[in-house]
Amino acid sequence: MRRHLETCPACRADYQDLVPVRNWLELAAPPDGESDGHAPGRPPLDPLRRRASRPRWLWPAAVAAAAATTVAVIAAHPAAPVFHGYDRASGASGQARLRATPGGTQIYLTISGLPAGQRCILVAVSPADAEVAGTWNTAYGGTAHVEGTSAIPKSQLTMLEIESPSHRLLLRIPV
């Protein structure tokens, strides 16, 4: 799961949305003498953070609230399709997810196989236009997780291109 969260911006955002729920559940742990529900191999919850007395209904209510929140977050962020690309000449491969926004498109890109320190330009392409949606330098291992934006509406995007500053095409991802 950790590996997937490292490469999937949408799931990583959903996970971050649920962290406060987890913390809230820890605060709503059952009173002393009842199971604290911690998983084997995981330390028990900090007893100093617990309140002395709570109504017995609080723990089941907290679990129900967490379940409802999880369902709401997943329903609000349905899995967006993933677009893939590979370039044999450059050795680059990548995947992108797109999210429509009122001002255009949010682009979540993961790319690997580029030389470390490579300067890259993300270009969003439609039949009528092309515009720079982001720039970055690849990390030591030649990978990058990039969030870019384009004023081109998601429904009009046909391609994402990653170029070098000299406009050499490094990767093309059809959308």
C-alpha positions as CSV (number, residue, x, y, z in Angstrom):
1,M,0.0,0.0,0.0
2,R,2.9,2.4,0.8
3,R,4.3,1.9,-2.7
4,H,1.0,2.6,-4.3
5,L,0.5,5.8,-2.2
6,E,4.0,7.0,-3.3
7,T,2.9,6.8,-6.9
8,C,-0.8,7.7,-6.8
9,P,-1.6,11.3,-6.0
10,A,-5.3,10.7,-5.8
11,C,-5.1,7.9,-3.3
12,R,-2.4,9.8,-1.4
13,A,-4.8,12.7,-1.1
14,D,-7.6,10.4,0.1
15,Y,-5.3,8.9,2.7
16,Q,-4.3,12.4,3.9
17,D,-8.1,13.2,4.2
18,L,-8.5,10.2,6.5
19,V,-5.6,10.9,8.9
20,P,-7.6,13.3,11.0
21,V,-10.3,10.6,11.4
22,R,-7.7,8.1,12.6
23,N,-6.5,10.6,15.1
24,W,-10.0,11.4,16.3
25,L,-10.6,7.6,16.7
26,E,-7.5,7.4,18.9
27,L,-8.9,10.2,21.1
28,A,-12.2,8.4,21.3
29,A,-10.7,5.1,22.4
30,P,-12.7,3.0,24.9
31,P,-12.4,3.6,28.6
32,D,-9.8,1.6,30.7
33,G,-10.7,-2.0,31.1
34,E,-12.1,-2.4,27.6
35,S,-10.2,-3.4,24.5
36,D,-8.4,-0.4,23.0
37,G,-8.6,-2.1,19.6
38,H,-4.9,-1.7,18.7
39,A,-3.5,-4.0,16.2
40,P,-1.0,-6.7,17.2
41,G,2.5,-5.4,16.7
42,R,1.3,-1.8,17.1
43,P,1.7,-0.1,20.5
44,P,-1.5,0.6,22.4
45,L,-2.9,4.1,22.3
46,D,-1.4,6.6,24.7
47,P,-3.4,6.4,27.9
48,L,-2.6,10.0,28.8
49,R,-4.6,11.1,25.8
50,R,-7.8,9.3,27.0
51,R,-10.5,10.9,29.0
52,A,-11.4,9.4,32.3
53,S,-15.0,8.5,31.5
54,R,-17.0,8.3,28.4
55,P,-20.5,7.0,27.6
56,R,-20.4,3.4,26.4
57,W,-22.0,4.4,23.1
58,L,-19.1,6.7,22.1
59,W,-16.8,4.0,20.7
60,P,-19.4,2.4,18.4
61,A,-20.5,5.9,17.4
62,A,-16.9,6.8,16.5
63,V,-16.5,3.7,14.4
64,A,-19.7,4.5,12.6
65,A,-18.6,8.1,12.0
66,A,-15.3,6.9,10.6
67,A,-17.0,4.4,8.3
68,A,-19.3,7.1,7.0
69,T,-16.4,9.5,6.5
70,T,-14.5,6.8,4.6
71,V,-17.4,6.1,2.3
72,A,-18.0,9.9,1.7
73,V,-14.3,10.5,0.9
74,I,-14.2,7.5,-1.6
75,A,-17.5,8.6,-3.2
76,A,-16.3,12.2,-3.5
77,H,-13.0,11.1,-5.1
78,P,-13.8,8.2,-7.5
79,A,-10.8,6.6,-9.0
80,A,-9.8,8.7,-12.0
81,P,-8.6,6.8,-15.1
82,V,-4.8,6.5,-15.3
83,F,-3.1,7.3,-18.6
84,H,0.2,5.7,-19.3
85,G,3.1,6.4,-21.6
86,Y,6.6,4.9,-22.4
87,D,9.3,6.2,-24.7
88,R,11.8,3.7,-25.9
89,A,14.3,6.3,-27.1
90,S,14.5,8.2,-23.8
91,G,13.7,5.2,-21.5
92,A,11.1,7.3,-19.7
93,S,7.8,6.0,-18.5
94,G,5.0,7.7,-16.7
95,Q,1.4,7.8,-15.7
96,A,-1.0,10.6,-15.2
97,R,-4.3,11.3,-13.7
98,L,-6.5,14.3,-14.6
99,R,-9.0,16.2,-12.5
100,A,-11.4,18.7,-13.9
101,T,-11.3,22.1,-12.1
102,P,-13.3,25.3,-12.6
103,G,-10.2,26.8,-14.2
104,G,-9.2,23.9,-16.4
105,T,-7.4,20.7,-15.4
106,Q,-5.2,19.5,-12.5
107,I,-2.6,17.0,-13.7
108,Y,-1.0,14.4,-11.3
109,L,2.1,12.9,-13.0
110,T,4.5,10.3,-12.0
111,I,7.5,9.8,-14.3
112,S,10.7,7.6,-14.1
113,G,13.6,6.6,-16.2
114,L,15.1,10.0,-16.8
115,P,18.6,11.1,-15.9
116,A,19.0,12.5,-12.4
117,G,18.7,16.3,-12.4
118,Q,17.0,16.4,-15.8
119,R,15.1,19.6,-16.3
120,C,11.6,18.8,-17.6
121,I,8.6,20.7,-19.0
122,L,5.1,19.3,-18.8
123,V,3.0,20.4,-21.8
124,A,-0.7,19.9,-22.0
125,V,-2.0,19.5,-25.6
126,S,-5.5,19.9,-27.1
127,P,-6.5,20.0,-30.8
128,A,-6.5,23.8,-30.6
129,D,-3.7,24.6,-28.2
130,A,-0.7,23.6,-26.2
131,E,0.6,25.1,-23.0
132,V,3.1,24.6,-20.3
133,A,1.5,23.0,-17.3
134,G,4.6,22.5,-15.1
135,T,8.4,22.4,-14.9
136,W,10.7,20.5,-12.5
137,N,14.0,18.7,-12.1
138,T,14.1,15.0,-11.7
139,A,15.3,13.5,-8.4
140,Y,18.5,11.5,-7.8
141,G,16.9,8.3,-9.1
142,G,15.5,10.0,-12.2
143,T,11.9,10.0,-10.9
144,A,9.4,12.7,-10.2
145,H,5.9,13.2,-8.8
146,V,4.6,16.3,-10.3
147,E,1.3,18.3,-9.9
148,G,0.6,20.6,-12.8
149,T,-2.3,22.8,-13.9
150,S,-3.6,23.7,-17.3
151,A,-6.3,26.2,-18.4
152,I,-7.3,23.6,-21.1
153,P,-10.5,21.8,-19.9
154,K,-10.0,18.1,-19.1
155,S,-12.5,17.1,-21.9
156,Q,-10.3,18.8,-24.5
157,L,-6.9,17.4,-23.5
158,T,-5.5,14.8,-26.0
159,M,-1.9,14.5,-24.9
160,L,0.6,15.2,-22.2
161,E,4.2,15.7,-23.4
162,I,7.3,15.9,-21.3
163,E,10.1,17.8,-23.0
164,S,13.6,19.0,-22.2
165,P,14.3,22.7,-22.2
166,S,15.7,22.3,-25.8
167,H,12.2,20.9,-26.7
168,R,13.5,17.3,-27.1
169,L,10.5,15.0,-26.5
170,L,11.2,12.8,-23.5
171,L,7.7,11.2,-23.1
172,R,4.3,11.4,-24.6
173,I,1.1,10.3,-22.7
174,P,-2.1,10.1,-24.8
175,V,-5.2,11.0,-22.8
